Amino acid sequence: AAAILVSALSGCAVSERVPDPPPPVYVTASTWWQVDRDINAATRAAVEEARFHAYDAVENWRARVQERTEADYIPWFSGYWTQQWLAIKVGWYKLGSEDGRNSAINRLSLYLQEQYHDRVLDPVAEEIDPSSIREQATARYVRVLGKQLQGIPPRYGIPADQFDRRLESVPAIALAQSATGGASLSQIVHADSPAALSAYANLMAQIRKNADDAHSGLFDARIAPVARQTSERLVTRLATSGGASAAAAAVGGVGGVIISLAAAGIGVITHQNERPEMEAQLREGLNGALYDMYLGLKHDPGTGVLAGVLHISGQIEGSLAQTLVLPIRLEALPGGTVLPEEEAVPDEDSEDEILPEEDVDE
């Protein structure tokens, strides 16, 4: 009986024995090469996804700016009383500066730019903001890229920890002269909110500042000729109205009132005659400024709506380019399980596996 009991206990001990852990999985260099190629394809597909939505938003922004310019800014600028007010401002500018003419032009240009922001750009930004388009495009890119990367480890049977170490070695954000340093590909795709990363937030803030400076310069360059023409016309009008005022004061009484009313009437008639040409000149300058801003938003890699996307994708692709051109070592490390080498798949097939993200409300 004792022997039977011992035998039974021995059997239980054998059955409860913990199995040996599987040998570590070693991924061949050629497999990693294919992984890097798929990461590269994934980031390019994510760029195109972000580009599609961002460009569509920019088109809507441009249309709204154009509509508001025609409905608000141009009628305001060319109105009779606005021109009278601008004439007073130009005269004040000239009196308060040693370099009267140039100072008046520069200050009038700045005033017209401020009014354009107040009457057109700021109200449109409440509906469609270029900065928001840029931030949404970058967030969409990171989200789409993260989803596509999830399919790579099972495709090649790579352990999750090894794949994550690979992503950690790929830089995604690198800011010059930044105390926060950069961020890796692993960090941005695994973060609950990439905007919470210091490097990500600093990148977007830097791009926003550069974009504001660039667009201000574009507008100023376009509006300066309009400001110059307006300033010269208003100075002439001031001289004419000043002469009429002097004549009215000299005559005095009813005659002076008649002269003043006649001068005002002539001024209104002259203004109405000049208004079409005035609006045409302003429209030409504003349309040029809007087109410059539109092109900058779409195509400027440093300040456009894809600036954040292109920075991150450029860092990733630049890092992967170094590994994709390295010679492939086919020797496996001893003592572990070596994943079989995959047959190279054409790039177009790899890209076909990358599905576009469904459009969702931001």
Secondary structure, 3 states (H helix, E strand, C coil): CHHHHHHHHHHHHHHCCCCCCCCCEECCHHHHHHHHHHHHHHHHHHHHHHHHHHHHHHHHHHHHHHHHHHHHHHHHHHCHHHHHHHHHHHHHHHHCCCCHHHHHHHHHHHHHHHHHHHHHHHHHHCCCCHHHHHHHHHHHHHHHHHHHHHCHHHHHCCCHHHHHHHHHCCEEECCCCCCCCCEEHHHHHHCCCHHHCHHHHHHHHHHHHHHHHHHHHHHHHHHHHHHHHHHHHHHHHHHHHHHHHHHHHHHCHHHHHHHHHHHHHHHHHHHHHHHHHHHHHHHHHHHHHHHHHHHHHHHCCCCCCCHHHHHHHHHHHHHHHHHHCCCCCCCCCCCCEECCCCCCCCHHHHHHCCCCCCCCCC
